[in-house]
Amino acid sequence: MSPHSSVAARADRTAPVFAALGDATRLKLVARLGADGPLSITDLTSGSKVTRQAIAKHLTVLADAGLVQGERRGRERIWQLEPARLADAGRYLDRISKEWDGALDRLRKFVET
């Protein structure tokens, strides 16, 4: 497998994470679950202007991207963050950042010569 196909495969796996996090409400849900731990939809809607149904839809998108997981406890579903997917996305961003740093360094050297 060439380095380019490896990068493309990683992009394909990581794109759903960035797509899911591209919505402000979903990003806030991830932040809240990261800060406050596992929470129910009732807890997640408390103090919010977003409806329970809308929160449920956002959680489904986040779950499809592998960012959260819901577990049924009695009548409610408790949602928790899946930090491994965020870590994968962070590593991908780090790699892109290093590649840009290298490209900018090569450009600087070219301009200076």
Backbone as CSV, one residue per row, in Angstrom:
resi,resn,N_x,N_y,N_z,CA_x,CA_y,CA_z,C_x,C_y,C_z
1,MET,0.849,-1.191,0.000,0.000,0.000,0.000,0.883,1.239,0.000
2,SER,0.633,2.151,-0.926,1.440,3.362,-1.021,1.070,4.330,0.097
3,PRO,1.974,5.250,0.403,1.658,6.245,1.438,0.411,7.056,1.103
4,HIS,0.203,7.336,-0.191,-0.970,8.124,-0.582,-2.261,7.354,-0.360
5,SER,-2.251,6.050,-0.640,-3.472,5.277,-0.426,-3.748,5.119,1.066
6,SER,-2.703,5.070,1.877,-2.871,5.006,3.324,-3.503,6.292,3.849
7,VAL,-3.040,7.418,3.332,-3.601,8.706,3.729,-5.058,8.799,3.283
8,ALA,-5.341,8.337,2.077,-6.714,8.376,1.565,-7.624,7.480,2.403
9,ALA,-7.133,6.312,2.778,-7.940,5.406,3.604,-8.218,6.027,4.961
10,ARG,-7.216,6.656,5.533,-7.410,7.313,6.836,-8.392,8.469,6.713
11,ALA,-8.321,9.203,5.609,-9.269,10.302,5.387,-10.690,9.764,5.277
12,ASP,-10.853,8.653,4.579,-12.185,8.053,4.445,-12.752,7.636,5.796
13,ARG,-11.882,7.128,6.681,-12.342,6.707,8.008,-12.600,7.896,8.924
14,THR,-11.866,8.965,8.728,-11.952,10.112,9.631,-12.997,11.136,9.193
15,ALA,-13.330,11.190,7.924,-14.269,12.194,7.410,-15.607,12.199,8.150
16,PRO,-16.207,11.037,8.458,-17.484,11.085,9.186,-17.381,11.762,10.560
17,VAL,-16.224,11.645,11.184,-16.024,12.300,12.486,-16.077,13.812,12.309
18,PHE,-15.331,14.313,11.313,-15.318,15.758,11.094,-16.679,16.260,10.618
19,ALA,-17.360,15.472,9.809,-18.703,15.858,9.356,-19.654,15.961,10.548
20,ALA,-19.583,14.996,11.441,-20.457,15.012,12.622,-20.129,16.184,13.530
21,LEU,-18.865,16.504,13.657,-18.459,17.602,14.537,-18.632,18.967,13.895
22,GLY,-18.995,19.000,12.606,-19.181,20.254,11.898,-20.436,21.007,12.296
23,ASP,-21.287,20.389,13.076,-22.515,21.026,13.552,-22.289,21.511,14.986
24,ALA,-22.639,22.749,15.254,-22.383,23.341,16.575,-23.094,22.582,17.691
25,THR,-24.321,22.149,17.458,-25.055,21.422,18.502,-24.362,20.103,18.822
26,ARG,-23.940,19.388,17.798,-23.248,18.107,18.040,-21.907,18.326,18.726
27,LEU,-21.202,19.375,18.330,-19.928,19.684,18.973,-20.132,19.988,20.456
28,LYS,-21.211,20.702,20.777,-21.524,20.993,22.187,-21.883,19.721,22.945
29,LEU,-22.595,18.809,22.293,-22.932,17.533,22.945,-21.677,16.738,23.268
30,VAL,-20.747,16.685,22.326,-19.493,15.970,22.557,-18.724,16.617,23.703
31,ALA,-18.665,17.937,23.704,-17.961,18.647,24.783,-18.627,18.371,26.125
32,ARG,-19.930,18.388,26.148,-20.660,18.149,27.413,-20.441,16.725,27.905
33,LEU,-20.508,15.750,26.992,-20.278,14.363,27.403,-18.833,14.168,27.864
34,GLY,-17.911,14.875,27.239,-16.515,14.784,27.657,-16.279,15.392,29.027
35,ALA,-16.986,16.475,29.317,-16.795,17.167,30.594,-17.598,16.544,31.728
36,ASP,-18.831,16.130,31.437,-19.737,15.694,32.499,-19.942,14.184,32.572
37,GLY,-19.340,13.449,31.656,-19.480,11.992,31.692,-20.773,11.513,31.078
38,PRO,-21.099,10.239,31.246,-22.319,9.681,30.657,-23.566,10.431,31.135
39,LEU,-24.444,10.763,30.166,-25.651,11.516,30.471,-26.832,10.979,29.667
40,SER,-28.018,11.171,30.194,-29.238,10.811,29.475,-29.635,11.969,28.555
41,ILE,-30.558,11.704,27.656,-31.076,12.770,26.795,-31.742,13.842,27.656
42,THR,-32.406,13.424,28.707,-33.033,14.387,29.630,-31.983,15.336,30.184
43,ASP,-30.854,14.781,30.627,-29.770,15.617,31.147,-29.194,16.521,30.058
44,LEU,-29.049,15.974,28.854,-28.452,16.733,27.754,-29.358,17.863,27.265
45,THR,-30.662,17.711,27.399,-31.580,18.772,26.969,-31.835,19.803,28.064
46,SER,-31.517,19.472,29.285,-31.736,20.388,30.398,-30.964,21.689,30.172
47,GLY,-31.679,22.796,30.255,-31.055,24.103,30.080,-30.783,24.473,28.633
48,SER,-31.284,23.683,27.712,-31.053,23.923,26.293,-32.366,24.295,25.612
49,LYS,-32.262,25.027,24.527,-33.439,25.371,23.742,-33.716,24.308,22.680
50,VAL,-32.852,23.291,22.611,-32.985,22.223,21.620,-33.922,21.154,22.182
51,THR,-34.816,20.667,21.353,-35.790,19.671,21.807,-35.142,18.310,22.032
52,ARG,-35.827,17.503,22.794,-35.382,16.140,23.068,-35.232,15.352,21.757
53,GLN,-36.185,15.526,20.840,-36.142,14.824,19.567,-34.930,15.258,18.738
54,ALA,-34.640,16.544,18.747,-33.479,17.040,18.004,-32.184,16.507,18.607
55,ILE,-32.100,16.493,19.930,-30.916,15.942,20.598,-30.751,14.477,20.229
56,ALA,-31.849,13.723,20.210,-31.791,12.301,19.850,-31.250,12.120,18.433
57,LYS,-31.690,12.966,17.517,-31.190,12.878,16.137,-29.703,13.206,16.064
58,HIS,-29.295,14.236,16.787,-27.873,14.594,16.812,-27.038,13.457,17.414
59,LEU,-27.528,12.837,18.457,-26.806,11.720,19.070,-26.695,10.545,18.106
60,THR,-27.703,10.320,17.298,-27.652,9.250,16.304,-26.547,9.523,15.285
61,VAL,-26.433,10.758,14.840,-25.360,11.121,13.904,-24.000,10.904,14.555
62,LEU,-23.865,11.325,15.802,-22.599,11.141,16.519,-22.284,9.658,16.720
63,ALA,-23.308,8.872,16.999,-23.114,7.424,17.171,-22.709,6.778,15.850
64,ASP,-23.328,7.191,14.756,-22.972,6.654,13.441,-21.520,6.954,13.080
65,ALA,-21.007,8.075,13.576,-19.609,8.449,13.341,-18.672,7.783,14.351
66,GLY,-19.238,7.059,15.313,-18.421,6.374,16.314,-17.958,7.255,17.456
67,LEU,-18.557,8.423,17.600,-18.121,9.366,18.634,-18.791,9.164,19.984
68,VAL,-19.997,8.629,19.970,-20.713,8.365,21.217,-21.346,6.982,21.141
69,GLN,-21.711,6.501,22.304,-22.382,5.206,22.397,-23.488,5.333,23.429
70,GLY,-24.633,4.777,23.092,-25.759,4.802,24.013,-26.024,3.421,24.574
71,GLU,-26.374,3.394,25.844,-26.683,2.125,26.523,-28.012,2.286,27.255
72,ARG,-28.900,1.349,27.029,-30.217,1.394,27.665,-30.070,1.058,29.148
73,ARG,-30.607,1.948,29.978,-30.675,1.721,31.431,-32.091,2.036,31.864
74,GLY,-32.841,0.998,32.091,-34.246,1.200,32.440,-34.988,1.793,31.266
75,ARG,-35.675,2.892,31.511,-36.448,3.545,30.461,-35.639,4.530,29.634
76,GLU,-34.437,4.816,30.074,-33.635,5.819,29.377,-32.405,5.192,28.731
77,ARG,-31.860,5.938,27.810,-30.594,5.569,27.189,-29.549,6.553,27.717
78,ILE,-28.464,6.007,28.195,-27.366,6.826,28.719,-26.282,6.887,27.646
79,TRP,-25.864,8.106,27.337,-24.892,8.336,26.276,-23.534,8.667,26.857
80,GLN,-22.504,8.099,26.237,-21.142,8.413,26.674,-20.247,8.618,25.464
81,LEU,-19.208,9.381,25.678,-18.240,9.697,24.646,-17.372,8.481,24.356
82,GLU,-17.019,8.300,23.088,-16.065,7.273,22.670,-14.767,7.999,22.309
83,PRO,-13.857,8.154,23.260,-12.672,8.991,23.034,-11.713,8.453,21.969
84,ALA,-11.765,7.180,21.657,-10.839,6.620,20.664,-11.027,7.270,19.297
85,ARG,-12.284,7.532,18.903,-12.537,8.161,17.600,-12.016,9.599,17.577
86,LEU,-12.149,10.307,18.688,-11.598,11.664,18.754,-10.079,11.626,18.691
87,ALA,-9.482,10.645,19.349,-8.025,10.501,19.317,-7.550,10.213,17.894
88,ASP,-8.272,9.358,17.164,-7.930,9.076,15.765,-7.962,10.358,14.938
89,ALA,-9.006,11.139,15.123,-9.141,12.394,14.383,-8.023,13.366,14.754
90,GLY,-7.667,13.406,16.023,-6.568,14.261,16.470,-5.242,13.866,15.852
91,ARG,-4.997,12.560,15.773,-3.758,12.090,15.134,-3.746,12.445,13.650
92,TYR,-4.900,12.358,13.014,-4.987,12.717,11.600,-4.671,14.201,11.409
93,LEU,-5.236,15.049,12.271,-4.958,16.487,12.187,-3.483,16.775,12.460
94,ASP,-2.895,16.053,13.410,-1.466,16.231,13.697,-0.621,15.898,12.469
95,ARG,-0.987,14.814,11.787,-0.236,14.411,10.590,-0.345,15.471,9.502
96,ILE,-1.551,15.983,9.282,-1.740,17.032,8.281,-0.927,18.264,8.658
97,SER,-0.933,18.617,9.932,-0.188,19.785,10.400,1.309,19.618,10.142
98,LYS,1.831,18.441,10.411,3.260,18.188,10.166,3.580,18.267,8.679
99,GLU,2.685,17.748,7.842,2.903,17.817,6.401,2.905,19.266,5.923
100,TRP,2.007,20.086,6.455,1.973,21.501,6.092,3.229,22.214,6.588
101,ASP,3.664,21.881,7.804,4.897,22.491,8.322,6.063,22.169,7.396
102,GLY,6.143,20.916,6.945,7.212,20.517,6.027,7.112,21.242,4.696
103,ALA,5.892,21.355,4.166,5.697,22.047,2.893,6.065,23.530,3.003
104,LEU,5.665,24.149,4.110,6.003,25.564,4.307,7.503,25.754,4.486
105,ASP,8.153,24.820,5.148,9.602,24.890,5.316,10.305,24.762,3.964
106,ARG,9.840,23.832,3.124,10.426,23.681,1.785,10.213,24.944,0.961
107,LEU,9.029,25.552,1.061,8.747,26.790,0.341,9.661,27.914,0.817
108,ARG,9.839,28.020,2.145,10.715,29.062,2.696,12.126,28.908,2.165
109,LYS,12.630,27.668,2.154,13.991,27.409,1.654,14.097,27.739,0.165
110,PHE,13.061,27.419,-0.584,13.056,27.712,-2.018,13.096,29.210,-2.259
111,VAL,12.296,29.964,-1.511,12.207,31.406,-1.678,13.523,32.063,-1.277
112,GLU,14.165,31.528,-0.258,15.408,32.121,0.231,16.596,31.854,-0.681
113,THR,16.491,30.860,-1.548,17.637,30.555,-2.437,17.561,31.276,-3.753
